Amino acid sequence: MKEVSVTVVDPVGLHARPATVAVNAASKFKSEVKVSYKGRSVNMKSIMGVMSLGIPTQSEITVSCEGEDEEEAIKTIEEVLREQKVIA
């Protein structure tokens, strides 16, 4: 299992547009991809799950990937979140 903890820096938090991009990126992988915030963990391939976390700015989140392509998945999702300016 690969895991990365990052801080959300977008002033609006993890909102719909970048969350959709991240969900689409996660969905391309066979690995199980989860995002965790405040003790809750959801499938990052589900936009409803990600949005249900209500992640505000300056929050620490953890993205974890487990499966055959976990290495590439974690790297790609982190890159996507940086490109969307959600994390620094």
HELIX and SHEET records of a PDB file:
HELIX    1   1 ALA A   16  SER A   27  1                                  12    
HELIX    2   2 ILE A   47  SER A   52  1                                   6    
HELIX    3   3 GLU A   70  GLU A   83  1                                  14    
SHEET    1   A 4 LYS A   2  THR A   7  0                                        
SHEET    2   A 4 GLU A  60  GLU A  66 -1                                        
SHEET    3   A 4 GLU A  32  TYR A  37 -1                                        
SHEET    4   A 4 ARG A  40  ASN A  43 -1                                        
END                                                                             
